[in-house]
């Protein structure tokens, strides 16, 4: 003989959900279940249930057989007639079972071992920090000694540089050359920063600095959601062990980004000391490129070396205009000078012999 074993204390929700699903799928089973657990009598016969619910004996027997097979009721004999008895657990929870059977949405939200549900109640905690503990300041490139040349009036008459079209790698390299630091690291999804150095000087002293660069691939004004795949690039940047945090973009930087940097800088300064943060937009990037044209110069592919030993180079992304195109036309016209001279001399262009 098999004995049904159940642990109602550890599986209460599972048992309630199981019972509700069995009753939800069959209105007759629901009526028989409700009749068995109605009133104080622990046992009811098939005839009693049929009379109370207006069902046939066959309907009651079929429904009772299914309920007993799922251990929702016990099955016995009373006066030689099939009867059904109450289960203590289901007798206590019959109200919940019937409500869940009538409300599929509530049943779907009922947490069980097979349908776990985790609810997290978040509370906002306000932490008061003394004003003296916060030491965060916004600075500009003009305040950084390593970029001192931007303070002087520009005497560079090079055509306007098309900063928005510059590749991020070229901008990184320009900053690296100005500062005189080691090579920049390659981008990957989880890096804290794009460039880290301890060679930046502010007020005559060296400070550790972390940089984040956003190149031409980022279209339009820079907003927090465009900072990294998950929008957390600034949060990762401020986890770097640094004093200065710099965000550079070849275009416009929105005010919301500056506000976010301010809050992160304040949080970073508590317990870590002075924190400086700097925003370098497209206009400031252009000022740096003009103040340091050699550092922002990108070598041409296949460039030659001059007699002085210097490699020929070009300025980054110089915008072309009418004058530039006319000069290019004049330079190109000189390529045909030899042919014209040959014709004037009455000669014919020489051709290579067939082998």
C-alpha positions as CSV (number, residue, x, y, z in Angstrom):
1,X,0.0,0.0,0.0
2,X,1.4,3.4,-1.0
3,X,1.4,6.2,1.6
4,X,1.1,9.7,0.3
5,X,3.7,11.9,2.0
6,X,3.6,15.7,1.8
7,X,5.6,18.5,3.6
8,X,3.1,21.3,3.7
9,X,5.5,23.6,5.6
10,X,8.2,23.7,2.8
11,X,5.9,23.2,-0.2
12,X,2.8,25.2,0.7
13,X,2.8,27.4,-2.4
14,X,3.6,24.5,-4.7
15,X,0.6,22.5,-3.3
16,X,-1.7,25.5,-3.5
17,X,-0.7,26.2,-7.1
18,X,-1.0,22.5,-8.0
19,X,-4.6,22.4,-6.6
20,X,-5.6,25.6,-8.2
21,X,-4.4,24.5,-11.7
22,X,-6.3,21.2,-11.3
23,X,-9.6,23.0,-10.5
24,X,-9.1,25.8,-13.1
25,X,-9.1,23.3,-15.9
26,X,-12.4,21.7,-14.9
27,X,-15.5,23.6,-13.6
28,X,-17.0,20.3,-12.4
29,X,-13.9,19.4,-10.4
30,X,-14.0,22.8,-8.8
31,X,-17.7,22.3,-7.7
32,X,-17.0,18.8,-6.3
33,X,-13.9,20.1,-4.4
34,X,-15.9,23.0,-3.0
35,X,-18.7,20.6,-1.9
36,X,-16.3,18.2,-0.2
37,X,-14.7,21.1,1.9
38,X,-17.9,22.9,2.6
39,X,-19.2,22.6,6.1
40,X,-17.9,20.7,9.1
41,X,-18.5,17.2,7.9
42,X,-15.1,15.5,7.2
43,X,-16.7,13.0,4.7
44,X,-19.3,13.3,2.0
45,X,-20.8,10.6,-0.2
46,X,-21.2,10.8,-4.0
47,X,-25.0,11.0,-3.5
48,X,-24.7,13.9,-1.1
49,X,-22.4,15.9,-3.4
50,X,-24.6,15.1,-6.5
51,X,-27.7,16.4,-4.7
52,X,-25.9,19.5,-3.4
53,X,-24.4,20.5,-6.7
54,X,-27.1,19.3,-9.1
55,X,-24.7,16.9,-10.8
56,X,-25.1,13.3,-11.9
57,X,-23.4,10.4,-10.0
58,X,-21.2,9.8,-13.0
59,X,-20.0,13.4,-13.1
60,X,-19.2,13.3,-9.4
61,X,-17.4,10.0,-9.6
62,X,-15.3,11.2,-12.6
63,X,-14.4,14.4,-10.9
64,X,-13.8,12.7,-7.5
65,X,-11.5,10.1,-9.1
66,X,-9.4,12.9,-10.6
67,X,-9.3,14.8,-7.3
68,X,-8.3,11.7,-5.3
69,X,-5.7,10.8,-7.9
70,X,-4.0,14.2,-7.4
71,X,-4.3,13.8,-3.6
72,X,-6.7,16.8,-3.3
73,X,-9.2,14.7,-1.4
74,X,-9.2,11.3,0.2
75,X,-11.4,8.5,-1.1
76,X,-13.2,6.0,1.1
77,X,-16.5,4.1,1.6
78,X,-19.4,5.3,3.8
79,X,-22.4,2.9,4.1
80,X,-21.1,1.0,1.1
81,X,-21.2,4.2,-1.1
82,X,-18.1,5.9,-2.4
83,X,-17.2,9.0,-0.3
84,X,-14.6,11.7,-0.3
85,X,-12.8,13.0,2.8
86,X,-11.0,16.3,3.5
87,X,-7.3,16.8,3.6
88,X,-6.2,19.0,6.6
89,X,-3.9,21.2,4.5
90,X,-6.4,21.8,1.7
91,X,-9.2,22.3,4.2
92,X,-7.1,25.1,5.8
93,X,-6.2,26.7,2.4
94,X,-9.4,26.1,0.4
95,X,-10.2,29.8,0.2
96,X,-6.8,30.6,-1.4
97,X,-7.0,27.6,-3.7
98,X,-10.4,28.7,-5.1
99,X,-9.3,32.3,-5.5
100,X,-6.2,31.3,-7.5
101,X,-8.3,28.9,-9.6
102,X,-10.5,31.8,-10.5
103,X,-7.7,34.3,-11.2
104,X,-5.0,32.9,-13.6
105,X,-2.9,36.1,-13.4
106,X,-2.6,35.9,-9.6
107,X,-1.8,32.2,-10.0
108,X,1.0,33.0,-12.5
109,X,2.6,35.4,-10.0
110,X,2.5,32.9,-7.1
111,X,6.1,32.1,-6.3
112,X,6.8,28.3,-6.2
113,X,9.9,26.1,-6.5
114,X,9.2,25.6,-10.2
115,X,8.1,29.2,-10.7
116,X,10.4,31.3,-8.4
117,X,9.7,35.0,-8.1
118,X,12.1,37.4,-6.5
119,X,10.8,40.8,-5.4
120,X,13.3,43.5,-4.5
121,X,12.1,46.4,-2.5
122,X,14.5,49.3,-3.0
123,X,14.7,52.1,-0.4
124,X,16.4,55.4,-1.0
125,X,18.9,56.2,1.7
126,X,20.1,59.7,2.2
127,X,23.7,59.9,3.4
128,X,24.8,63.3,4.7
129,X,28.5,64.0,4.1
130,X,30.2,67.1,5.6
131,X,31.0,69.7,2.9
132,X,34.6,69.6,3.9
133,X,34.8,66.0,2.9
134,X,33.9,66.8,-0.7
135,X,36.7,68.2,-2.9
136,X,35.8,68.1,-6.6
137,X,36.4,70.8,-9.2
138,X,35.8,71.2,-12.9
139,X,38.8,72.5,-14.8
140,X,39.5,73.2,-18.5
141,X,42.4,72.4,-20.8
142,X,43.7,75.9,-20.1
143,X,44.3,74.9,-16.4
144,X,46.5,72.0,-17.3
145,X,50.2,72.8,-17.6
146,X,50.8,69.9,-20.1
147,X,48.5,71.7,-22.6
148,X,50.0,75.2,-21.9
149,X,50.4,76.2,-25.6
150,X,46.6,76.5,-25.9
151,X,46.7,79.6,-23.6
152,X,48.8,81.6,-26.2
153,X,47.0,83.3,-29.1
154,X,47.0,80.9,-32.1
155,X,49.5,81.8,-34.9
156,X,48.8,78.7,-36.8
157,X,47.4,79.6,-40.3
158,X,46.7,76.0,-41.3
159,X,43.3,75.5,-42.8
160,X,40.5,74.7,-40.3
161,X,40.9,71.1,-39.1
162,X,37.9,68.9,-39.5
163,X,37.9,67.5,-36.0
164,X,34.6,65.6,-36.3
165,X,36.1,63.4,-39.0
166,X,39.2,62.4,-36.9
167,X,39.5,58.8,-35.9
168,X,39.5,58.1,-32.2
169,X,43.0,56.4,-32.4
170,X,44.5,59.6,-34.0
171,X,43.1,61.8,-31.2
172,X,44.4,59.4,-28.5
173,X,47.8,59.4,-30.2
174,X,47.8,63.2,-30.3
175,X,47.1,63.4,-26.5
176,X,49.8,60.8,-25.8
177,X,52.4,62.7,-27.8
178,X,51.6,66.0,-26.1
179,X,51.9,64.5,-22.6
180,X,54.9,62.4,-23.5
181,X,53.5,59.2,-22.1
182,X,53.6,55.6,-23.1
183,X,51.3,54.0,-25.7
184,X,47.5,53.9,-25.3
185,X,45.7,50.6,-24.8
186,X,43.4,49.0,-27.2
187,X,39.6,49.3,-26.6
188,X,37.7,46.4,-25.1
189,X,34.3,46.1,-23.5
190,X,35.3,46.2,-19.8
191,X,38.2,48.7,-19.6
192,X,38.1,51.4,-16.9
193,X,39.7,54.0,-19.2
194,X,41.2,54.5,-22.7
195,X,44.4,56.1,-21.5
196,X,46.1,56.3,-18.1
197,X,49.2,58.3,-17.2
198,X,51.0,59.9,-14.3
199,X,52.8,62.5,-16.5
200,X,50.1,65.1,-16.6
201,X,51.2,68.3,-14.8
202,X,48.8,70.8,-13.1
203,X,50.1,73.8,-11.1
204,X,53.7,72.4,-11.6
205,X,52.9,69.0,-10.1
206,X,52.4,65.6,-11.7
207,X,49.1,64.0,-11.2
208,X,47.6,60.6,-12.2
209,X,45.1,61.1,-15.0
210,X,42.5,58.8,-16.6
211,X,41.1,59.6,-20.1
212,X,38.0,58.5,-22.0
213,X,37.8,59.2,-25.7
214,X,34.8,59.3,-28.0
215,X,35.6,59.5,-31.7
216,X,33.7,60.1,-34.9
217,X,31.8,56.8,-34.5
218,X,29.6,58.5,-31.9
219,X,27.1,60.6,-33.8
220,X,25.5,63.8,-32.6
221,X,25.8,65.4,-29.1
222,X,27.4,63.1,-26.6
223,X,24.8,62.0,-23.9
224,X,25.2,59.6,-21.0
225,X,23.5,56.7,-22.9
226,X,26.1,56.9,-25.6
227,X,28.9,56.4,-23.1
228,X,29.6,52.7,-23.5
229,X,27.4,49.7,-24.5
230,X,25.6,49.9,-21.1
231,X,25.9,53.6,-20.6
232,X,28.4,53.1,-17.8
233,X,31.7,54.3,-19.3
234,X,31.9,57.3,-16.9
235,X,31.2,55.1,-13.9
236,X,34.0,52.8,-14.9
237,X,36.3,55.8,-15.6
238,X,35.9,57.1,-12.1
239,X,36.9,53.8,-10.6
240,X,40.4,54.4,-11.8
241,X,43.0,55.3,-9.2
242,X,43.5,58.9,-10.5
243,X,43.2,62.5,-9.5
244,X,42.2,63.9,-12.9
245,X,39.5,62.5,-15.1
246,X,39.2,63.7,-18.7
247,X,36.4,63.0,-21.1
248,X,37.1,64.0,-24.8
249,X,34.8,64.0,-27.7
250,X,35.2,65.3,-31.3
251,X,31.8,66.9,-31.2
252,X,29.4,68.5,-28.7
253,X,29.1,67.2,-25.2
254,X,25.7,67.6,-23.5
255,X,25.2,69.3,-20.2
256,X,23.8,66.1,-18.7
257,X,27.2,64.4,-19.2
258,X,28.9,67.3,-17.3
259,X,26.4,67.0,-14.5
260,X,27.0,63.2,-14.2
261,X,30.8,63.8,-14.1
262,X,30.3,66.3,-11.3
263,X,28.3,63.8,-9.2
264,X,30.8,61.0,-9.8
265,X,33.7,63.4,-8.9
266,X,32.0,64.4,-5.7
267,X,31.5,60.7,-4.7
268,X,35.0,59.8,-5.7
269,X,36.5,62.6,-3.6
270,X,34.9,61.4,-0.3
271,X,37.6,59.4,1.3
272,X,40.0,59.8,-1.6
273,X,41.0,63.5,-1.5
274,X,41.0,66.0,-4.3
275,X,39.4,65.1,-7.6
276,X,39.5,67.1,-10.8
277,X,37.4,66.5,-13.9
278,X,37.8,68.0,-17.4
279,X,35.5,68.0,-20.5
280,X,37.2,68.4,-23.9
281,X,34.7,68.9,-26.7
282,X,35.3,69.3,-30.4
283,X,36.3,73.0,-30.1
284,X,38.8,72.4,-27.4
285,X,40.2,69.4,-29.4
286,X,40.7,71.7,-32.4
287,X,42.5,74.2,-30.2
288,X,44.9,71.5,-29.0
289,X,45.4,70.3,-32.6
290,X,46.3,73.8,-33.7
291,X,48.5,74.5,-30.7
292,X,50.4,71.2,-31.2
293,X,50.3,70.5,-34.9
294,X,53.3,68.2,-34.9
295,X,51.9,66.0,-32.1
296,X,48.6,65.6,-34.0
297,X,50.2,65.0,-37.4
298,X,49.5,61.5,-38.8
299,X,52.2,59.9,-41.0
300,X,51.2,59.2,-44.5
301,X,51.3,55.7,-45.8
302,X,54.4,55.1,-47.8
303,X,55.8,58.5,-46.7
304,X,59.4,59.2,-47.6
305,X,62.2,60.6,-45.4
306,X,63.5,64.1,-46.2
307,X,67.2,65.0,-46.5
308,X,67.1,66.2,-42.9
309,X,66.0,62.8,-41.7
310,X,62.4,63.9,-40.9
311,X,59.5,61.8,-42.1
312,X,57.0,63.7,-44.3
313,X,53.6,63.9,-42.5
314,X,50.2,65.5,-42.9
315,X,47.9,67.3,-40.6
316,X,44.9,65.4,-39.5
317,X,41.6,65.8,-41.4
318,X,42.3,69.1,-43.0
319,X,39.1,70.5,-44.5
320,X,39.4,71.0,-48.3
321,X,38.2,74.2,-49.9
322,X,38.3,75.9,-53.3
323,X,41.9,77.0,-52.9
324,X,43.1,73.6,-51.9
325,X,41.4,72.1,-55.0
326,X,42.9,74.7,-57.3
327,X,46.4,74.1,-55.9
328,X,45.9,70.4,-56.4
329,X,44.9,71.1,-60.0
330,X,48.0,73.2,-60.7
331,X,50.2,70.5,-59.1
332,X,48.6,67.9,-61.3
333,X,49.0,69.9,-64.4
334,X,52.8,69.8,-64.0
335,X,52.7,66.1,-64.6
336,X,52.1,66.6,-68.3
337,X,54.9,69.2,-68.8
338,X,57.3,66.5,-70.2
339,X,54.8,65.4,-72.8
340,X,54.3,69.0,-74.0
341,X,58.0,69.6,-74.3
342,X,58.4,66.4,-76.2
343,X,55.7,67.4,-78.7
344,X,57.3,70.8,-79.2
345,X,60.6,69.2,-80.0
346,X,58.9,67.1,-82.7
347,X,59.4,63.9,-81.1
348,X,57.0,61.1,-80.3
349,X,56.3,59.5,-77.0
350,X,58.5,56.5,-76.5
351,X,56.8,53.1,-76.0
352,X,58.1,50.0,-74.5
353,X,58.9,47.2,-77.0
354,X,57.0,44.1,-76.9
355,X,58.9,41.2,-75.5
